[in-house]
């Protein structure tokens, strides 16, 4: 997967915007970061997952996902090796990260549209 593909998948989510944080691009919803690109270095990204989902992905795809160091990783920050990533898995991970950070009303409205 390329950085451009990761960016497109992140920005495809409802009300997602690109910003910058600590000299690298990040993706936010409702002002909250749900993913970053280019950190810790080029070729990497990060998705902010609930710990249970992080554990599931670390087990299911260890070549693709690595926990961030220290408290960040324990809190769900999950690094993505872009060269090992496949779009379908990353799309799902981004969606989970987005849902965790999006305002409840936006999640409910999106769920209603998806169900309809």
Helices and strands as residue ranges (DSSP letters): H 3-11, E 17-21, E 24-29, E 32-37, E 44-48, H 51-60, E 65-67, H 70-74, E 77-81, G 82-84, H 87-101, H 104-115
